Amino acid sequence: MSKKPEVIELEDFAKIDLRVGRVVEAEKLPGSKKLLRVVVDLGSEKRQVLAGLAKWYKPEDLLGKYVVVVANLKPKKMAGSVSEGMILAAVCSGVPKPVLLTVMEPVEPGSDVC
C-alpha cells in the first residue's frame, strides 16, 4: 500500500509530535467491528486512541506494549467516541496484518521519537 506522497520540508515534518506511549488499557469499542479503544500512557497524561486494529489484534495482546503515537493529531469523533491520537503501524505486502511500530527497549512513556 505504498504511495508517493508529496515531498515535504523538514519544517513540515517537525510539526508532527511523535511520542512513545505504553498501552495501559485496551478493549473492543462497543458497536464497532474494526476499532479498539486503547489508552496510552504518554508520561504526563493518558490518551484514548481509537485504532482500526480489531481485525488483527486482541485487546490483551496490546497491554504493556510500547507503541509510537502521533500525539498532536486533531481529536476525531468515531463510532460515538473520541480518538486523541494515532498509533502507527506498518502495512507490508506478504504480511497478513499491520505491524505495530514499537521500540526495541522499554523507554519512559512520553519519550520523543526523533
N, C-alpha and C positions, 0 to 999 in steps of 0.2 A: 504494500500500500504506500509505496514511495511516490512522492510528487515533488516537483521542482518549485519550491516556494520562491517568492520574491527575495532578492538579496537585500539584507538589512545592514544598517550601520551598527558599529559596536555600541553606540549610544542607545539604539533601539533595544538591543539585547540586554543592556544594563537596566532597562526598565522592569525586567522580569525578576521577581523575587522568588528564587528557588531555595527551598529550605528542606532539611531532613526532618521528618516527623516520625514519631513512634506511634503505631496503631495501638490504641488503648481500649477501643470498643469497635465492634463490627456486628452488623445484623442485616438480614434481608430487609429491604424497605417494604413495609406493608403496602400492598396494592400494586407493586411493580415486579415484573419478571426479570428485568435487566439490572436494576440498581441495588447496590449495597449501601447502607448508611454506615460510614466509617468515621470514627472520632480519632483525630490525630493530635498528639501532644507536640506542640511546637515550642516547648520551653516556657515561654511567658504566657501562653494561652493554649486552650484546646479548641479545635475547629471541627465542625461537621462537614464532611465531604461526601457527596453522593457520587459513587463510582459505578460505571457501567461494566462491572466485573462479575455479576452474579452467575452468569452462564459458565464461567471458568473457575471461580474461586468460592470456597465455602467461607463464611464469616470467620470461623475459628482458625482457618489457615492464615489469616491476616494478623491475628492478635500477636503483639510483640514485635512485628516486623518494622524495620526502619525503611521508610519509603521517601521518595523525592516528591515534594509538593510545590505546586505553583501557588504561593501564598497571597499574592496580590491580585488574583483574578476577581473580577466583579462578581459578587454573590448572585446566584441564579436560582430561581424557584423551579423545581422539577417535581412532578408527582406529589404535589402538596407539601413538600419540604424545601428547605433552602440549602444549597451547596455553597460552601465558603472557601473553595479552592479546587485544585485538580491533582489527583495522584497520577504520576507519569508511568507509562508502560511502553514497551517496545512491541511492535507488531511485525513479525518476520514471516516470510514465505516458508512453508515447510514446518513451522512450529504451530501446534494446534491451538495455542491460546496466547493472549498478550502476556508478556513477561514483565513483571513489576521492576522498575528501576530502584535498586537498593544500594546500600553502601557495603563495602567489604568487611568493615568492622563497626561495632556499635559506636555511635558518637552521641554527643549531647543533643537532645531534641531541640530543634530551632537553629541548628548549625547552618550557616550559609553554604550553598553549593556554588562553587566558583570555578 
